[in-house]
Amino acid sequence: MIAKGADERSTSGPAKAQLSVGVIIPVRNERKRLPVLLESLELQNLRPSEVVIADGASVDGSREWLEEVASTRPWLRVVDNPAVVIPSALNLAITACDCDIVARMDAHAEYEPEYLERIVEFLTEHPEIAGAGGAMETVGDGSWGGAIAAQLRRPWAMGGARHRVGGDAGPVDHVFCTAYRRDAVMGAGGWDRHMLANEDAELDYRIRKSAGEIWLVPTARSTWRTRTSPRALALQMWRYGYFRARTIHLHPDSFKTRHLAPPALVVGLVGLLLLRPSKGIRAAALYLTAAGAVGALSAKRDGASPWRGGVALPIVHMSWGGGLLAGLIRHWGAQSEPGLSTPAHANSRVDLSSQE
């Protein structure tokens, strides 16, 4: 599926102006991942004009390593993120980046050499599109990581987003690591400073309403690495659900029917256990058996640990559902608080590297 008029634009008319491309990355304590990430950027067929990394008070040597590397790479800049959280990092980084297109990237991902080239080609040919991102392959390190990845790359875990499970090019609500037109982000006010997860999806909603569609470009491919322990997975899924609830409060029409399944499961099982304990125990046993079997088969098919897969899938469902329920209560009456004080920032470049 191609945007209307794409064929005519790509084969006739004046040549498109070359768009400058920058990359922004939030990091905190990612010393082990940074060399791989930097290599991924340096291998891009289309090299970015700027790379701005916002460091959130790392204590593992990340900042020192970045400063050393940046001393021999004039295109790499490091800015401080005293607030530590990801949306603040992204707001600082995009304000410090002066390019037409700004690609938000992640320290837990690697990008194919064609990634930026494919995205920028698409945005150049389709000026009506506000942002685009590629397909994401989910992988995991170690026994738990592999079993967790086997769940998250399938629709029964995270709901079947096209960038996760595969799909054709076309408009989407959200895509992993979107590359945005900078003026679209600045005009929308940037990332909401209170969105400690789901921050990109919430911004994508505002941009789609104000600046244009977000597209999936499946030929641009990246690899994302999962958490590697049940505890880390549970905390991650809780946060995803908790801040998805904030997005739902802020933008009620972003709610999808599929969002109901995990919280309904939690409410149903907990309600039965409290009101009809014997039925609740049977229902919980039935769910855990079914989800465990699906998780185990998924893991086995991918060459991962079946029993770990059988544990991972219920963790995803219950943690995300519990987080959403808690967030619906906690974020009641929430108001959007974009992190850029004024869209006028779009016309100015600010050096934030020395701010406290």
C-alpha positions in Angstrom: 0.0 0.0 0.0 1.5 3.3 -1.1 0.3 6.9 -0.2 -1.8 8.5 -2.8 0.2 10.0 -5.6 3.4 8.2 -4.7 4.1 6.8 -8.1 3.7 10.1 -9.8 6.0 11.8 -7.3 8.7 9.2 -7.6 8.9 9.1 -11.4 8.3 12.7 -12.5 8.7 16.3 -11.5 11.7 18.1 -10.0 14.2 16.2 -7.9 13.5 16.1 -4.2 15.7 18.3 -1.9 18.1 16.2 0.2 16.8 16.1 3.8 19.3 16.3 6.6 19.0 13.4 9.1 19.9 13.3 12.8 19.6 10.6 15.4 18.6 11.0 19.1 19.1 8.3 21.7 18.3 8.3 25.4 20.7 6.2 27.6 21.4 5.4 31.2 23.9 2.8 32.3 24.3 1.3 28.8 28.1 0.9 28.8 27.9 -2.7 27.5 25.4 -1.8 24.7 27.0 1.5 23.5 29.8 0.0 21.3 27.3 -2.2 19.4 24.9 0.8 19.0 27.7 3.0 17.7 28.9 0.4 15.3 25.3 0.0 14.0 25.2 3.8 13.3 28.6 3.9 11.6 27.6 1.0 9.3 24.5 2.9 8.0 24.4 3.4 4.3 23.0 6.8 4.9 25.2 8.3 7.7 23.3 10.8 9.9 24.6 14.4 10.0 24.2 14.5 13.8 23.9 11.9 16.6 22.8 13.4 19.9 22.9 11.0 22.9 21.2 12.2 26.1 22.8 10.5 29.2 20.7 10.2 32.3 23.3 10.4 35.0 24.9 7.1 34.2 27.2 5.5 36.9 28.6 2.6 34.9 31.2 4.6 32.8 28.8 5.3 29.9 29.2 9.0 30.0 33.0 8.8 30.1 33.1 6.4 27.2 30.8 8.5 25.2 32.8 11.7 25.7 36.0 9.8 24.7 34.4 8.5 21.5 32.8 11.9 20.7 36.2 13.6 20.9 37.1 11.9 17.6 33.7 12.0 16.0 32.4 15.6 15.4 29.0 14.3 14.4 28.4 12.8 17.9 27.3 15.0 20.8 26.4 14.1 24.4 23.9 16.1 26.4 23.0 15.8 30.1 19.6 14.5 31.1 19.4 15.5 34.8 15.8 14.4 35.0 17.0 10.8 34.0 13.7 9.7 32.5 13.4 8.9 28.8 10.9 11.6 27.7 13.1 14.3 29.2 16.1 12.8 27.4 14.3 12.9 24.1 13.1 16.4 24.5 16.6 17.6 25.3 18.1 15.7 22.4 15.7 16.8 19.8 16.1 20.4 20.9 19.8 20.1 20.5 19.5 18.4 17.0 19.1 20.7 14.0 18.2 18.2 11.2 15.0 18.0 9.0 14.4 14.4 10.0 15.2 13.2 13.5 15.3 9.4 14.1 14.6 8.3 17.6 16.7 5.2 18.3 17.1 2.8 21.2 20.2 1.5 23.0 18.6 -2.0 23.2 18.4 -2.3 19.4 20.6 -2.7 16.4 19.7 -1.4 12.9 20.3 -2.9 9.5 22.7 -0.8 7.3 19.8 0.1 5.1 17.6 1.3 8.0 18.0 5.1 7.8 18.3 5.0 4.0 15.0 3.3 3.5 13.2 5.5 6.1 14.6 8.8 4.6 13.9 7.7 1.1 10.3 7.1 2.0 9.9 10.4 3.9 11.5 12.3 1.0 9.1 10.8 -1.5 6.1 11.4 0.8 6.2 14.9 2.3 2.7 14.4 3.6 3.8 11.7 6.1 5.0 13.0 9.5 7.0 10.0 10.6 8.0 6.5 9.7 9.6 3.4 11.2 10.6 -0.1 10.3 9.9 -3.7 11.2 11.3 -5.0 14.5 12.8 -8.4 15.1 12.5 -9.4 18.8 15.4 -11.4 20.2 16.6 -12.3 23.6 19.9 -13.2 25.3 20.3 -16.3 27.5 17.7 -18.9 28.4 15.1 -16.4 29.8 15.7 -13.8 27.1 15.1 -16.4 24.3 11.9 -17.6 26.0 10.6 -14.1 26.5 11.4 -13.1 23.0 9.4 -16.1 21.7 6.3 -14.6 23.3 6.8 -10.9 22.5 7.2 -11.5 18.8 3.7 -13.1 18.6 0.3 -11.5 18.7 -1.0 -13.3 21.8 1.5 -11.5 24.0 1.6 -7.8 22.9 -1.5 -7.6 20.7 -0.1 -8.0 17.2 1.3 -4.6 16.3 2.5 -4.8 12.7 6.0 -3.7 13.4 6.4 -6.6 15.8 4.7 -9.5 14.1 5.0 -8.5 10.4 2.8 -6.6 8.0 2.6 -4.6 4.8 3.7 -1.0 4.5 1.0 1.5 5.4 -0.3 3.9 8.1 -0.1 2.7 11.7 -1.0 4.1 15.1 2.6 3.6 16.3 5.8 2.1 15.1 9.1 1.2 16.9 11.7 4.0 16.8 9.9 6.4 14.6 11.9 8.9 12.4 10.0 12.1 12.6 10.0 15.3 10.7 11.5 17.6 13.4 9.0 20.3 12.9 6.2 17.8 13.5 7.6 16.9 16.9 8.3 20.5 17.9 4.9 21.6 16.8 3.3 18.9 18.9 5.3 20.1 22.0 7.6 17.0 22.2 7.3 14.0 24.5 5.0 14.1 27.6 7.4 14.4 30.6 5.2 12.2 32.7 5.1 9.3 30.2 7.7 7.0 31.7 6.7 4.3 29.2 4.5 4.4 26.1 6.0 7.8 25.5 6.5 7.3 21.8 3.0 5.9 21.2 1.4 8.9 23.0 3.5 11.4 20.9 2.6 9.5 17.7 -1.1 10.0 18.6 -0.7 13.8 18.9 1.4 14.0 15.7 -1.1 12.0 13.7 -3.8 14.5 14.8 -1.7 17.6 14.1 0.9 16.9 11.4 0.2 13.7 9.4 0.3 10.0 9.4 2.9 7.6 10.9 3.9 4.8 8.4 5.4 1.4 8.7 8.2 0.8 6.2 8.9 -2.9 6.6 12.0 -3.0 4.4 13.7 -0.9 7.1 14.6 -3.5 9.7 15.9 -3.4 13.3 16.5 -6.0 16.1 15.4 -5.3 19.6 16.6 -7.2 22.7 14.2 -8.2 25.4 14.6 -8.3 29.2 16.4 -11.4 30.5 14.6 -12.3 33.7 11.0 -12.8 34.9 11.3 -9.9 37.3 12.5 -7.5 34.7 9.8 -8.7 32.3 7.1 -8.2 34.9 8.3 -4.7 35.8 8.5 -3.7 32.1 5.0 -5.0 31.3 3.5 -3.3 34.4 5.0 0.0 33.3 3.7 -0.5 29.7 0.2 -1.1 31.0 0.4 1.6 33.6 1.3 4.3 31.1 -0.9 3.0 28.4 -3.7 3.9 30.8 -2.4 7.4 30.9 -2.5 7.6 27.1 -6.1 6.3 27.2 -7.1 9.0 29.7 -5.4 11.7 27.6 -6.8 10.4 24.3 -9.9 8.2 24.8 -10.2 7.5 21.1 -6.8 5.8 21.2 -8.5 2.9 23.2 -8.6 -0.4 21.3 -10.8 -3.3 22.1 -7.7 -5.5 22.5 -6.7 -3.4 25.5 -9.5 -5.0 27.4 -8.3 -8.5 27.4 -5.5 -8.4 30.0 -7.3 -6.3 32.6 -10.5 -8.3 32.1 -8.5 -11.4 32.8 -7.0 -9.9 36.0 -10.4 -8.7 37.2 -12.1 -11.9 36.4 -9.6 -14.2 38.1 -9.1 -12.0 41.2 -12.9 -11.4 41.5 -13.6 -15.2 41.3 -10.8 -16.0 43.8 -12.3 -13.5 46.3 -16.0 -14.2 45.8 -16.0 -17.8 44.7 -12.7 -19.2 45.7 -13.3 -22.8 44.4 -14.3 -21.5 41.0 -11.5 -19.0 41.1 -8.9 -21.7 41.7 -10.3 -23.7 38.8 -10.4 -20.7 36.5 -6.9 -19.7 37.4 -5.7 -23.2 36.8 -7.4 -23.4 33.5 -5.9 -20.0 32.4 -2.4 -20.9 33.6 -2.6 -24.3 31.8 -3.7 -22.8 28.5 -1.3 -19.8 28.6 1.5 -22.0 29.8 1.0 -24.4 27.0 0.8 -21.7 24.3 3.9 -20.1 25.8 5.8 -23.4 26.0 4.9 -24.3 22.4 6.0 -20.8 21.1 9.3 -21.1 22.9 9.9 -24.7 21.7 9.2 -23.7 18.1 11.8 -21.0 18.4 14.4 -23.3 20.0 14.0 -21.7 23.5 13.2 -23.2 26.9 9.6 -24.4 26.9 9.0 -24.2 30.6 10.4 -20.6 30.7 8.1 -19.8 27.8 5.2 -21.2 29.7 6.0 -18.9 32.6 6.7 -15.8 30.5 3.4 -15.5 28.7 1.2 -15.3 31.9 3.7 -12.8 33.3 3.1 -10.6 30.2 -0.7 -10.8 30.5 -1.0 -10.4 34.2 1.6 -7.7 34.6 0.3 -5.6 31.7 -3.3 -6.0 32.8 -2.6 -5.2 36.4 -0.5 -2.1 35.4 -3.4 -0.9 33.1 -5.9 -1.2 35.9 -3.6 0.6 38.4 -2.9 3.3 35.8 -6.6 3.9 35.0 -7.1 4.8 38.7 -3.9 6.7 39.2 -4.0 8.8 36.0 -7.7 9.7 36.2 -8.0 13.3 35.2 -4.5 13.4 33.7 -3.6 16.3 31.4 -1.0 16.2 28.6 2.2 17.9 29.6 4.6 18.1 26.6 8.2 18.6 27.6 9.0 21.5 25.2 7.8 24.8 26.7 7.0 26.3 23.3 7.0 25.2 19.6 9.2 28.3 19.0 12.1 26.0 19.9 11.7 24.5 16.5 13.4 27.6 15.1 16.4 27.6 17.5 19.3 25.4 18.3 20.2 25.2 21.9 23.4 23.7 23.3 22.3 21.8 26.3 25.5 19.9 27.0 26.6 22.2 29.9 23.3 22.6 31.7 23.0 21.4 35.2 
